[in-house]
Every structure is written in structure tokens, then in C-alpha cells.
Amino acid sequence: MQTYGNPDVTYGWWAGNSGVTNRSGKFIAAHAAHTGLIAFWAGAFTLFELSRFDPSVPMGHQPLIVLPHLASIGIGFDEAGVWTGAGVATIGIVHLVFSMVYGGGGLMHSLLFPGDMQESELIQARKFKLEWDNPDNQTFILGHHLIFMGVACIWFVEWARVHGIYDPALGAVRQVNYNVDLTQIWNHQFDFLSIDSLEDVMGGHVFLAFFEIGGGAFHIATKQIGEYTSFKGSKLLSAEAVLSWSLAGIGWMAIVAAFWCATNTTVYPEAWYGEPLALKFGISPYWIDTVELADGAHTSRAWLVNIHYYLGFFYIQGHLFHALRAMGFDFKRTLDQKFGPLGKEPSLN
């Protein structure tokens, strides 16, 4: 957190980020606990949606988010390829169980393990300490993140190849082999909103897996080349800077997902998400249904797209706020100069 030159700065209980700023052990505890919350939401919402799902109404015409995603990756179908919801409850329960495991891990790292990894007795654990003025430390941690993301891409590709995912062109689940065509992958940078080949989708994930794992290995194995200058981030790396970049990344991913889901019916089939949406402009852009449902209801696609878009918008505002603070911008001092000390009545003289 930014101290603005105050050596005795203190933070209120609500400033949760301050507790992990320079303490890698607490940082890991927060990550694990956050993962537990996400897993709990996924499990609980899966069971909630399953309990209110009406098989007599198309899934895409119901206010659902989790069930359409499960259907898209081929979960919930019988051997004949008909949606039955089979296995969905199991998925929800497994997520609830794992949420307790992640929560327990968060508590262990918070209460039992060292608050700072450099105090750990394990040599490997000490490598994950936080040293904001040491780019080699930061790139080492970044490398491990990239490898995990690459492994996740491989898992998805193998799931599609072995188990199969839903193909809207067939109206059934089928096994999809990846198509690693670098020309197609390059071209789909510009037309991915209209991609209509599941093989190309899987090929893109194969490329991402190779790129992320290769990049992760590079970041783990290499060290800073030359002098660590301000051009390379010297005096800019901080917990708040990393937070700002994370918010920027997740914000842009949410906005891209919103545009993609609004128009693409291959990755987001109409059977599970409803009809494509129309983009409208008011105070801000928003999407509306192109089909009128009873009682003013909205499609799954409308719920998913608008939630992603507005969350992405606010994530990016958070990125700008934290990025400015990381660069040394003092919001409180600036506001005090403009409007007087916060919390005091303005003078009439």
C-alpha cells in the first residue's frame, strides 16, 4: 500500500490488501482463501440452478449461468446425447468439498505457516518471498503462474479430445481434436468473435498452452539482463502495481468475454444460452435480447454478457486507481488541495 512518505502509516481493518503487501505467506493465504470462495460459489450456485431448472423451458430462456457452461463442455448428458443433468449435482458437491480444502489451506497459511516466506524453514518456499526491488524474484513467481495457466489449457484440450464437448452444429456431444494451424490462429486474432470451428478453438488453446508453459519456463530460468533501470520497472514494482496489472488483465478478459458471448453461437450455443444479443448505447453500452420472453425474463446470454461487461468496466477503473497510486499519486492530498481537508465543513469566507 502507498505510504506517501509516512513511516508510521496504519490502515483500518477494511484495508485488507495492506496485510499482504510485503508478506508472501499472507499473500498465499489470501489466494487460497479466495479460491475457496470461488469454488464455494461455483458449487452452491450449481446446486441452486439445478434445483430451479425447468426442463420444459429451453435452458437459454432461463436465468442461468452455471448450467449452460456445464452443458457446453458436455456435462449433464446421457449416452444418447440428450440433456438429463446427469453428473451436475456431483460437480456441485465436489466444488463445495474443494472449497473447504482451499479454505483450510488459507487458514493454515494465515495462522500456522510463516507470514513471510523468507522466514520458512524450506529452501524452496523461501524462493517465493516478495522482493519488490528484485525483478528476478518477481519473474520467478510469474513463471509459475504461467505454467499453471498452460496446464489448465492442456486439461481443457484433453477433455474435449477424450470426453467431448457440445457441438451446436450436430446438437450433440462429440470428441474434438485440435487443429494447430498457426495461420488460422493468427487470423483468428481479428475474427475470433465469429469463429465457427471447435477444432480451431482447441488449436488456439494448444498454442496458448505451449506459449504459456514455454514463457513460464523462460521466466523461471532467466535472470535480469543488464542494469535494472526505471525503463525496466525500477522503483515501480510494488504490491499495488501488481494488483493494478491483475485488475487490468481480468477486466479486459471480462469485456472480451462479454463481446464474444453476445455474438458467438459456436462456443456459446443457442441451445444453452439463448439467441445472440443486440448492442445498444445509453449512458454506457449494454446488450439486449433479440427475442421476447414471457414475464419480461431474459436469456442466459443476456445475464452472462451484461454481468461480465460491467464487472470488467469496474475492474479497469480499479486498475487505473491502483496504477496511479503505485506511481505515487496521492489521492488524499490532491483532494485536500482541491476541496479542503476531507471530513470538514467548507468555509464560507
C-alpha positions in Angstrom: 0.0 0.0 0.0 1.2 3.5 -0.7 2.6 5.3 2.4 3.3 8.7 0.8 6.4 9.1 3.0 4.8 8.4 6.3 6.9 5.8 8.2 4.2 5.2 10.8 1.3 4.7 8.5 -1.5 2.5 9.8 -4.5 1.1 7.9 -8.1 0.3 9.1 -9.4 -3.2 9.3 -11.2 -2.7 5.9 -7.9 -2.2 4.1 -7.4 -5.9 3.6 -4.7 -5.6 1.0 -2.4 -3.8 3.5 -2.0 -7.1 5.4 -0.3 -8.9 2.5 1.7 -6.1 0.9 5.2 -7.4 1.8 4.2 -10.7 3.4 4.3 -13.5 0.8 2.9 -16.1 3.3 -0.2 -14.0 3.9 -0.4 -13.3 0.1 -0.6 -17.1 -0.5 -3.2 -17.4 2.3 -5.4 -14.8 0.6 -5.0 -16.5 -2.7 -6.1 -19.9 -1.2 -9.0 -18.4 0.7 -10.1 -16.5 -2.4 -10.0 -19.7 -4.4 -12.1 -21.4 -1.7 -14.7 -18.6 -2.1 -14.8 -19.1 -5.8 -15.2 -22.8 -5.5 -17.9 -22.4 -2.9 -19.9 -20.0 -5.2 -19.5 -22.4 -8.1 -20.7 -25.4 -6.1 -23.5 -23.6 -4.3 -24.8 -21.9 -7.5 -24.7 -25.2 -9.5 -27.0 -26.8 -7.0 -29.2 -23.7 -6.8 -29.6 -23.5 -10.5 -30.2 -27.3 -10.8 -32.9 -27.0 -8.1 -34.9 -24.4 -10.1 -34.2 -25.6 -13.6 -37.4 -26.3 -15.6 -36.8 -28.9 -18.3 -40.0 -27.8 -20.1 -38.4 -24.4 -20.9 -35.3 -24.1 -23.1 -32.2 -23.7 -20.9 -31.2 -20.5 -22.7 -34.5 -18.9 -21.9 -34.0 -19.3 -18.1 -31.9 -17.0 -15.8 -29.0 -19.5 -15.6 -25.2 -19.1 -15.8 -23.5 -22.3 -14.5 -25.7 -24.9 -16.1 -25.1 -23.6 -19.7 -21.3 -23.7 -19.1 -21.5 -27.3 -17.9 -23.7 -28.2 -20.9 -21.2 -26.5 -23.3 -18.4 -28.8 -22.1 -20.5 -31.9 -22.4 -21.5 -32.4 -18.8 -25.1 -33.4 -18.0 -25.9 -35.6 -21.0 -26.8 -39.3 -21.2 -25.2 -41.8 -23.6 -27.6 -40.8 -26.4 -26.5 -37.2 -26.1 -29.7 -35.9 -24.5 -29.5 -33.4 -21.7 -30.5 -35.1 -18.4 -28.5 -33.2 -15.8 -26.6 -36.3 -15.0 -23.4 -35.6 -13.0 -24.2 -31.9 -12.5 -25.0 -32.4 -8.8 -21.8 -34.3 -8.4 -19.9 -31.4 -9.9 -21.5 -29.0 -7.5 -20.8 -31.2 -4.4 -17.1 -31.7 -5.5 -16.7 -27.9 -5.7 -18.2 -27.5 -2.2 -15.8 -30.1 -0.8 -12.8 -28.4 -2.5 -13.9 -25.0 -1.2 -13.4 -26.4 2.3 -10.0 -27.7 1.3 -8.9 -24.3 -0.1 -10.4 -22.5 2.9 -8.4 -24.8 5.2 -5.3 -24.1 3.2 -5.9 -20.4 3.6 -6.3 -20.7 7.3 -3.1 -22.8 7.6 -1.1 -20.3 5.7 -2.6 -17.5 7.7 -2.4 -19.0 11.2 0.3 -21.8 11.2 2.8 -21.0 8.4 5.2 -18.0 8.4 3.6 -14.7 7.3 6.6 -14.1 5.2 8.0 -17.0 3.0 11.6 -15.9 3.6 11.2 -17.0 7.2 10.3 -20.5 6.2 12.5 -23.5 7.0 12.0 -24.8 3.5 14.5 -23.6 0.9 12.0 -24.0 -2.0 9.4 -21.9 -0.1 11.8 -19.1 0.5 12.2 -18.6 -3.2 8.6 -17.3 -3.3 9.3 -14.4 -0.9 8.3 -10.9 -2.1 11.1 -8.6 -3.0 9.6 -5.7 -5.0 13.1 -4.2 -5.8 14.3 -7.6 -7.2 12.9 -8.3 -10.7 14.4 -11.8 -10.6 12.2 -12.7 -7.7 9.1 -11.3 -9.5 9.8 -13.1 -12.8 10.4 -16.4 -10.9 6.9 -16.1 -9.4 5.3 -15.0 -12.7 6.8 -18.1 -14.4 5.0 -20.5 -12.1 1.7 -18.7 -12.7 2.2 -19.0 -16.5 2.9 -22.8 -16.2 -0.3 -23.3 -14.2 -2.3 -21.5 -16.8 -0.7 -23.6 -19.6 -1.6 -26.8 -17.7 -5.2 -25.6 -17.5 -5.3 -25.1 -21.3 -4.0 -28.6 -21.7 -6.6 -30.0 -19.4 -9.4 -28.3 -21.5 -7.9 -29.6 -24.8 -7.6 -33.1 -23.5 -11.2 -33.0 -22.0 -12.5 -32.1 -25.5 -10.4 -34.8 -27.2 -11.2 -37.6 -24.8 -14.6 -36.8 -23.3 -16.0 -34.5 -25.9 -17.9 -31.2 -25.8 -21.2 -30.0 -27.2 -21.2 -29.2 -30.9 -24.2 -27.0 -31.8 -23.9 -28.0 -35.5 -24.7 -31.6 -34.5 -26.8 -30.9 -31.5 -24.8 -33.5 -29.5 -21.6 -34.1 -27.6 -18.7 -35.2 -29.7 -14.9 -35.6 -29.3 -13.0 -32.7 -30.8 -9.4 -33.0 -32.0 -7.3 -29.8 -32.0 -6.2 -28.1 -35.3 -2.9 -26.4 -34.7 -2.7 -24.2 -37.8 -0.6 -21.2 -37.0 -2.1 -19.3 -39.9 -5.6 -19.8 -38.6 -4.6 -19.0 -35.1 -3.0 -15.7 -36.3 -6.0 -14.8 -38.4 -8.5 -15.6 -35.6 -6.9 -12.8 -33.5 -9.1 -10.5 -35.6 -12.2 -12.6 -36.2 -12.5 -14.7 -33.0 -16.0 -13.3 -32.4 -17.3 -15.2 -35.4 -15.2 -18.4 -35.1 -17.3 -21.4 -36.0 -14.9 -24.3 -35.7 -14.4 -26.2 -32.5 -11.2 -27.7 -33.9 -9.8 -24.2 -34.3 -10.9 -23.3 -30.8 -9.0 -26.3 -29.4 -6.0 -25.5 -31.6 -5.9 -22.0 -30.1 -5.8 -23.5 -26.7 -2.9 -25.8 -27.7 -1.0 -22.8 -28.9 -1.7 -20.9 -25.6 -0.6 -23.9 -23.6 2.7 -24.1 -25.5 3.2 -20.3 -25.3 2.4 -20.1 -21.6 4.4 -23.1 -20.4 7.4 -22.0 -22.6 7.1 -18.5 -21.2 6.8 -19.8 -17.7 10.0 -21.9 -18.1 11.7 -18.9 -19.6 10.8 -16.6 -16.6 11.8 -19.2 -14.1 15.2 -20.0 -15.7 16.3 -16.5 -16.7 17.6 -13.5 -14.7 17.6 -9.8 -15.3 19.8 -8.8 -18.2 21.8 -5.7 -17.7 21.2 -2.9 -15.2 17.8 -2.8 -13.6 16.6 0.6 -14.8 13.5 2.7 -14.5 12.7 1.7 -18.1 12.5 -1.9 -16.8 10.3 -1.0 -13.8 12.8 0.0 -11.2 11.1 1.9 -8.3 7.7 1.0 -9.9 7.3 -2.7 -8.9 5.2 -2.9 -5.8 2.2 -4.9 -4.4 -0.1 -2.2 -5.6 1.4 -2.2 -9.1 0.9 -6.0 -9.3 -2.7 -5.5 -8.1 -3.3 -2.9 -10.8 -2.0 -5.2 -13.6 -4.1 -8.1 -12.3 -7.2 -5.9 -12.3 -6.4 -4.7 -15.9 -6.0 -8.3 -17.1 -9.2 -9.7 -15.6 -11.1 -6.5 -16.6 -10.1 -6.9 -20.3 -10.8 -10.6 -20.2 -14.3 -9.9 -18.9 -15.0 -7.4 -21.6 -13.7 -9.6 -24.4 -15.8 -12.5 -23.0 -18.9 -10.2 -23.0 -18.5 -9.3 -26.7 -17.7 -12.9 -27.6 -20.6 -14.5 -25.7 -23.0 -11.8 -27.1 -22.5 -12.8 -30.7 -20.8 -16.3 -30.9 -23.1 -19.3 -31.1 -20.4 -22.0 -31.5 -18.6 -21.6 -28.2 -21.8 -20.3 -26.6 -24.6 -22.4 -28.3 -28.1 -21.0 -28.6 -29.5 -24.2 -27.1 -27.9 -23.3 -23.7 -27.5 -19.5 -23.8 -30.4 -18.3 -26.0 -30.3 -16.1 -29.1 -27.5 -13.7 -29.9 -27.8 -10.2 -28.4 -28.1 -6.7 -29.9 -25.7 -4.0 -28.7 -27.3 -0.7 -27.6 -25.9 2.6 -26.3 -27.2 4.6 -23.5 -25.2 6.1 -20.6 -23.0 3.1 -21.3 -23.0 0.2 -23.8 -25.4 -2.6 -22.9 -26.8 -5.7 -24.6 -30.5 -6.6 -25.0 -32.3 -9.8 -26.1 -33.3 -10.2 -29.7 -36.2 -12.5 -28.5 -39.1 -11.5 -26.3 -39.6 -13.9 -23.4 -42.7 -14.3 -21.1 -43.0 -12.1 -18.0 -40.1 -9.9 -19.0 -37.5 -12.7 -18.5 -34.0 -12.5 -20.0 -31.9 -15.2 -21.7 -28.9 -16.8 -20.0 -26.8 -14.9 -22.6 -28.1 -11.6 -21.6 -27.4 -12.2 -17.9 -23.9 -13.5 -18.6 -22.9 -10.8 -21.1 -24.0 -7.8 -19.1 -22.6 -9.1 -15.8 -19.2 -9.7 -17.5 -19.2 -6.3 -19.2 -20.0 -4.2 -16.1 -17.7 -6.2 -13.8 -14.9 -5.7 -16.4 -15.6 -2.0 -16.6 -15.3 -1.6 -12.8 -12.2 -3.8 -12.7 -10.5 -1.5 -15.2 -11.4 1.6 -13.0 -9.8 -0.2 -10.1 -6.7 -0.8 -12.3 -6.4 2.9 -13.1 -6.8 3.8 -9.4 -4.2 1.4 -8.1 -1.8 2.1 -11.0 -1.9 5.8 -10.2 -1.2 5.1 -6.6 1.6 2.7 -7.5 3.2 5.6 -9.5 3.0 7.8 -6.4 -0.2 9.8 -7.0 -1.6 10.9 -3.6 -5.4 11.0 -4.0 -6.0 12.2 -0.4 -3.5 15.1 -0.7 -4.9 16.1 -4.1 -8.5 16.0 -2.9 -7.5 18.0 0.2 -5.9 20.6 -2.0 -8.9 20.8 -4.2 -11.7 20.6 -1.7 -10.0 21.2 1.7 -9.4 18.5 4.4 -11.8 15.7 4.0 -14.5 15.4 6.6 -14.5 19.2 7.4 -17.2 21.7 6.5 -16.1 24.1 3.8 -15.5 27.7 4.9 -17.9 30.4 3.7 -15.1 33.0 3.8 
